[in-house]
Amino acid sequence: MPAVTVREALIARDRIKHLVRETRMELSPSLSDFMKVPVYLKLECHQATGSFKLRGATNAIAGLTSQQRALGVVTASTGNHGRALSYAAAAAGVRATVCLSRLVPSNKVAAIRALGAAVQVVGNSQDDAQFEAARLAQEEGLTFIPPFDHQDVIAGQATLGLEIAEQLPSVSQVLIPLSGGGLFSGVSLALKALLPQVKTHGVSMRLGAAMAQSLEAGKPVNVEEVATLADSLGGGIGLRNQYTFELTRRFIDRVILLNEDSIADAMLHAYLEERLVIEGAGAVGIAALLTRQVEAQGPIVIVVSGGNVDMAQHQRIILEAVRDRRPARA
Ligand SMILES: *Cc1c(COP(=O)(O)O)cnc(C)c1O
């Protein structure tokens, strides 16, 4: 029996519904035309705080004891988890501290500060930020809520799988952005419990894909973190990973890896064809289709995991992708 099951997902759904939106699932005419099977976008870019991370963070806050609530929580985050945890903590009247590395874009840092959390910018990698968060947990008695390797966080992300199963019971394949694997584990375990035939594929950038390399090695391995357009997919899975490595290994059908140009092209596609402004991590499922790495077996659901891109950066990416005149994907 896995560490988290659909039962925990159902409990989580009830615990987070006051704060978390049920997001829309929309047919993409242009991607359906491209694939010749129906393709849907699950729009977590329209979730409150701009990403699915609010699901897991809200469920983790709901799971605190009253003593833990009183002392507060701490985390390390590439941005979206920190932002979501700050939002969920503020809504529950819990103090939050967020440790971030210098790679995190300034728009995300500002958004977290604006939610009232204490922000610590430390080091050059997600691992450095995590080390500082662990120190604060130890020394100040704060409860550490990691971005993915935590049962309540995984159960919260699993509520997204419940929604997909309800919104599109005929779904055949789901493309899920993959970093630490909390999103992938949660969505897959819920979906496959309800719809056993569904295939779930994990999608990452080729640069620094920690889970992909760990799956290949058969155990969690360290991977050097490098800058990528999919900044929310950066960081390791933890050499002492407790839950997400095993869950991902159990549920994953395929790993799909992408180069940076294809991520930019997918952001351009989202902008021109779907009228969506999304971050690189949120675009990888679209990129997997556009690079023809997915079988034409539908319906296909793409989890558009987040929209928190710096607007100036987005504009640069779009202009460059247009200028380079990579083939139009309409
Ligand atoms: C965190 C994040 C992911 C990856 O989630 P994991 O649980 O770490 O695999 C994907 N997309 C966005 C927008 C994220 O913020």
The ligand as an SDF file (V2000), in Angstrom:
LIG
                    3D

 15 15  0  0  0  0  0  0  0  0999 V2000
    6.3980   22.8700   -8.1880 C   0  0  0  0  0  0  0  0  0  0  0  0
    5.9470   22.9880   -9.5640 C   0  0  0  0  0  0  0  0  0  0  0  0
    5.9820   21.8890  -10.4410 C   0  0  0  0  0  0  0  0  0  0  0  0
    6.5760   20.5430  -10.0590 C   0  0  0  0  0  0  0  0  0  0  0  0
    5.9750   19.9580   -8.9350 O   0  0  0  0  0  0  0  0  0  0  0  0
    6.7300   18.8040   -8.1250 P   0  0  0  0  0  0  0  0  0  0  0  0
    5.7610   18.3610   -7.1060 O   0  0  0  0  0  0  0  0  0  0  0  0
    7.9640   19.4000   -7.5260 O   0  0  0  0  0  0  0  0  0  0  0  0
    7.0940   17.7390   -9.1000 O   0  0  0  0  0  0  0  0  0  0  0  0
    5.4750   22.0540  -11.7160 C   0  0  0  0  0  0  0  0  0  0  0  0
    4.9750   23.2410  -12.1310 N   0  0  0  0  0  0  0  0  0  0  0  0
    4.9220   24.3120  -11.3230 C   0  0  0  0  0  0  0  0  0  0  0  0
    4.3440   25.5780  -11.8510 C   0  0  0  0  0  0  0  0  0  0  0  0
    5.4030   24.2230  -10.0100 C   0  0  0  0  0  0  0  0  0  0  0  0
    5.3370   25.3000   -9.2230 O   0  0  0  0  0  0  0  0  0  0  0  0
  1  2  1  0
  2  3  1  0
  2 14  2  0
  3  4  1  0
  3 10  2  0
  4  5  1  0
  5  6  1  0
  6  7  2  0
  6  8  1  0
  6  9  1  0
 10 11  1  0
 11 12  2  0
 12 13  1  0
 12 14  1  0
 14 15  1  0
M  END
$$$$
